[in-house]
Amino acid sequence: MSARSASRVPALSSIEQRILRVREHRVLLDADLAELYGVETRALVQAVKRNATRFPPDFMFRLEAKEAARLRSQFVISKVRGGRRHAPYVFTEQGVAMLSSVLKSPRAVQANIQIMRAFVRLRELMVTHGAPDTGSIGDLVDW
């Protein structure tokens, strides 16, 4: 990956499509956030664990086995060698905001700005269209 592409943050629409709905929360998967921030998923999770007091359950939580299985079936996430061995963590909008105090690279800062814009845009579309809290943007999944 070139230095130029490594610093490129995905478009707002690409981020919006990654927002899921789990347990009445709009969330992003740890792997999606790691990709957006340009770090490995395990590095993101390690940084969060080192700062665990910043991430209460309404900011971040781990999917239950049933939820992770459903996610795998819907999005074909591998569970074989080289794939995930543990259920993923998911981060609410507040958790994403808190990540900005943990991950401080220039790319992470730019990604965080775009992610926050995606959450705001989702909220604005729901208000503008009077839509229920499902299906407005991306693949929102209600479990």
N, C-alpha and C positions, 0 to 999 in steps of 0.2 A: 504494500500500500504506500503510495507516495505521500510526502509530507503535506501536499496540497489537499489530497482527498482525505487524509487523516484529520485535517482541521475542519473539513466541511460538515456542517450540521444539516440534517435532513430538513426538507420543507415542512411547513406547518401541517399541510394535509397528510403527509406521511406519519407525523406524530399523532395526529388526531385518529388515524385508523388503528393505532395501537392501544388506544384507551379502551379498557374493558370495564364492565360493571360486575362486581363481585360483592356479595353480602351488603347490598345497598350502597356501596362505595364505587366511585369511578377511580380506577387504578391503572398503573402501568407495571408490567412485569419487570423483575430485576434484570433479566437478560436483555430486554428492550432498552432499559435505561443504561445498562452497561454499554450497549452498542452505540447509543446516542452520545454518551460521554466519552467514548473511545477507550474504554478500559475492559478488562476481562470481568465476567460476572463474579467470579470468586474474589477478585480484588474489590469490587463494589461491596459485596457482602461482608468481607473482612473489615473494610472501613466503617461500615454501619455497625458491626459488632463491637469494634473498638470504641464507638460512640453510642452505645446502646441506650443511654439515658435520654438521648435526643429523639428517639423513635418509639414513642408509646404505641399501643395497639391500634389507635385510630390514625396513626401516621403510616404504619407498616405492619403487615402480618404475613404469616406463611399460609399458603393454601393447604387445606386438608386433603387427605389422600383422594377422596372422591372428587373434589374440585380439580386436583391436578390430573386425574385420569380423564375427566371430561375435557379439560384443556388439551391434553395430548390427543384425544380423539378428534377434536374440532380443528386443531391447528397443526397436527402431525408433529408434535414435539417428541424427539427420540428418547426412549428410556433404555436403549441398549448401550453397550460399551461405547464410551465417548459422549454419551448423552447425559441427561440429568439423573442423578442418583437420589436427589432429595426434592421434595416439593418446592416450587419457587416461592420467593417472597414477592409480595406486591406492595406498591407504595401509593398512598392517596396523594391528592394535590398537596396537602400539608407536609407529607413525607418527602415529596419531591422538593418542596421549598427548603426543607431542612437539609436535604442532600447538598445544597449549595454551601452549607457551612462545613461540610466534610470533604467534598471534592472541589478543588479550587483551580484546576488547570484552565487555561483560556478556553479550550473546547468545552469543558464542563460548564463554564459560565455561560457561553453562548447557547449550548444545548438547553440549559436550565431556563433561559429566557424564552426560547421557542416552546418548551414544554408548558411553561406557565401561560403563554399566549394560547396554546391549544386548549387548556382547561378553561380559560376565560371565554374563548370562542364557543366552546361546547355549551357553557352556561348561557351565553348570550343567545345562541340559536334556540335553546330550549325555551327561553323567556319570549323571544320574538315570535316563535311559531306556536307557542302554547302547547308544546309537545310534552308528553310524559317523559320521565327520566329513562327512556330506553330508545335505542336505535337511531338517534339523530345523526351521529357521526361514527364512522368506523364500524367495527364489529363489537358493539357493546353486548356483553354476554351476562345474563342475569341467572345466578345460581341460587 
